[in-house]
């Protein structure tokens, strides 16, 4: 199953995470909120989150025009 990870600040300005299905329905979420983003990220990692940096746009080479 493809999952989307969402990290957000709640009403108390504390970090939480959610796992979303492709249709954006919530599959799982953090049981508690975290003061620091890094702690939230570490908790998500314990639940299977894997950081994958976004891929840069691939630019096609254009032929030279003389």
N, C-alpha and C positions, 0 to 999 in steps of 0.2 A: 504494500500500500504506500503510495506517495503521500508524504506528510509535509505540511508547511509549519514552520516554527514561528511563533509570534511572541515578541518580548514587548512589554508595555508597562507604563506607570499606572497604578490604580488611583482611586480617589484620594488615598492617603499619601500619594507620591512615593510609593514603594513598588519595586519591580516584581512582576509576575511573568510566567511564560504559559503558552498554550500550544498544543499540537492541534492543527486543523487539517481536516480532510480537504481534498481538492474542491469540494463544494462549499468550503468554509465552515462546515459544522465542527464543533469542538469535540475532539477525540479524547484529549487528556489535558489537564492543567496543573500548575503547581499548587500544592496544598497550602503553602504559606507564601507570604510576600517578603521581599528582601530589601533592605535599605540600600545595598550596593548592587549595581548591575553585575559585577563580577561574581558575586555569591549566587545570584539568580542563574547566571550562565553555567556555573559549576554544578548547580542542582540539576539543570536541564541536561547537562552532559551525562550525569548519573542516570538519567532516564532515556538516554540514547541519542541526544543531540550531537551532531557532528558538524563542526564548522567547515563550510565549503565556501571559499571566497568566490565572489561573482566573477564570471568570465568576461573578459574585455571583448569589445566588438572586434570581430575579425574583418579587417579591411582587405578587400580584393585589390590586387595590383592592377593598375590601369596601364594599357599600352601607351608608350610615349608617342606623341604626335610631333612631328617635325615640320 
